[in-house]
Every structure is written in C-alpha cells, then in structure tokens.
Amino acid sequence: MYLLPAIDILDGKAVRLGQGDYERVTVYNDDPVEQAKIFEDAGATWLHMVDLDGAKSGNADNIRVVEAIMNATNLKVEVGGGIRSLAVIERLVNAGASRCVLGTALVRDHEFAHAAIIQYGDMLAAGIDAKAGEVAVSGWLEGSGLDAFEFAREMSELGYRHLVYTDIARDGMQTGIDEQAYVRMAEAFGYPVIASGGVAGIDDLVRLAAVSDSIEGVIAGRAIYEGALIVEEAIAACEEA
C-alpha cells in the first residue's frame, strides 16, 4: 500500500473540488509544479494528477503542466483526465508518466479501451468514479447508467490490472472513507484497488491498512492541503501496512 498525494489541475492551478462540483473549487497552489516538489520533498514517491479541464473537454488541456511536473521531479506520476486517445497516452508516456488513468473513454469507446490495454498494459489504470453505485463520466458531470461493480468486472476481463475507485459523494469532503466499499470493489475487480475519496486523516489510513490485501494505494488531497494529514506520517502508515 502506498500514498499518492493528489494534484488536481484547473485553469493551470492546483485545486480541489467538493464532491466533483466545478462550482465548489478551492485553490491550494497557483503553481502545480511547486506543489509537486513539496510532495517530493516530504518523501512521496508517487503523485496522482487529474486534468480537470481535460476531464470535461476530452482535450487533455493541461498536458503541458503535467509534462512540466514530470520534468521537474523524480516522482512516479499517475495521470488522469481527458485521456481519450492513444496519441495522448503516447505523449504522456513519452513525457515520463508511470501510469495513465482512463475513465470516460472506457465507458464510451470499447474499441479504444481494448486497443489501449493491448498496447500499454500495466501502464494503464481503469478509473471508476461512482455515485450511488453508478459510474459517472465527463468530469463527474454525467451518469452512465452502468453499475460500478459490474463495470469493474468488465475491465478486469478486458485485461486491466490497476483500478482507481473514487467515491464521489465523499471526495474532497474529508468525511472519512468507507473501507468496505473498496473491499467490495477489489472483490469485483479481482485485484487490489487504489482508494480515492474522503480521506480525512491518519485514522482512515489505519482502517485501510486493516484491509490492505484489497488496497494497492491511497489517494489523498484536501486532508493534506489543509493539514489534517501529514505526508510523512501517511507514507509511514502506508509502508507499515
């Protein structure tokens, strides 16, 4: 189990949204590259990045910011948001991304989902963002009508071996996590998952550690930015698990 501090990029700035709502934005750093360096200096080895503009538009709008972070640090970077073509995956991989998270494209373009996993394999993760059990798409702005757990099984059958599961209702709210939701998702997927959404403090990491067989990694954002979770302590808790 490892920690992935999160940087969500909107209009070139490091932000967090409340429950995925683009009208509920908090800016934490005007310079995402500086923020990435702060995380690296604190001992992080992974970084989870989301291009929020790209997630809505499908154009990977902030790809230059992503590239700048990867050029400025030695972090392993997991990138999501607006990745809907093999060309964008190739550009991110060439820039040094360790993993690309595919979301909306998996739902809307089965041929792309299959072609991508064939070509890039372990460098990809399926991103399932769910609200009330339904997969959300287009930057969480639309429902898909798909059951999140059934979709996870489908992605596993297609060949995906990493999965980022976000509980939208808890994301950015610091309400604490429901560890059993990730256990159920891991059971459906058949492999450990990366937990995202609602981490409020070290107690949540302790609870996830208790089910660590189901957890590959943990994404934390607002709790870190607001001082409720110290990166160094979180990394130690994950490593101990």
Secondary structure, 3 states (H helix, E strand, C coil): CEEEEEEEEECCEEEEEECCEEEEEEEEECCHHHHHHHHHHCCCCEEEEEEHHHHHHCCCCCHHHHHHHHHHCCCEEEEECCCCCHHHHHHHHHHCCCEEEECHHHHHCHHHHHHHHHHHHHHEEEEEEEECCEEEECCCCEEEEEEHHHHHHHHHHHCCCCEEEEECCCCCCCCCCCHHHHHHHHHHHCCCEEEECCCCCHHHHHHHHCCHHHEEEEEECHHHHCCCCCHHHHHHHHHHC
